[in-house]
Amino acid sequence: MGELTNQHIDYLIGCPKKIIDPPRREMALSNGHWRNGMKLQSTDGQHDFSVFMRKNEDFEENFSMGLVYSPKDVRGDVCIFRCNGPHGPHVSFDHHDRHHIHVAREETLNSGLKAERTAFITLEYASFDDALGYFLKKCNITDAEKYFPNILQRRLFEGEEKK
């Protein structure tokens, strides 16, 4: 994979995107997780992405959704942004037992790893639906309201109450 700088990664996360292959109306159950996904493209047509969404069947607070970048000039995709719910303690990290976000960083990606390692605890969301609203806005998915109207409307009202 070509060199990705932190500045370019941040640009890719926030650049305007449109949905080109929409999510299913309902999540599908597979291997103990409710799953859904969609394909995106930057509004300038220069960058392709996919989104995965999954929620544990038994413990819905255990969820993950990620923005995966698909470079056109090289083979291989890379997850550049991911929102997670708590999913238990981990041997080397202390954030897995709380809501947290992973962001790809150049040091990790350019060392040959294809997973984001930088993670931080967040108070931006407290459920799958909250995280989805945050994710759709953070990733600047311009036509998200067409497919997720209830998620985005709720986030709008929550924002108004906080003011």
QUIBELWO-V769066 format. One record per run of one state. SS is the DSSP state (hx for helix, st for strand, lp for the rest). FROM is the first residue (numbers start at 0). TO is the last residue. Records with the same first field share a line. If there is no record, write none. Layout:
# QUIBELWO-V769066
SS = FROM-TO, FROM-TO
This chain:
# QUIBELWO-V769066
lp = 0-4, 14-15, 21-26, 30-31, 42-46, 56-61, 70-75, 84-98, 103-104, 109-116, 121-126, 138-139, 141-142, 147-147, 162-162
hx = 5-13, 105-108, 127-137, 143-146, 148-161
st = 16-20, 27-29, 32-41, 47-55, 62-69, 76-83, 99-102, 117-120, 140-140
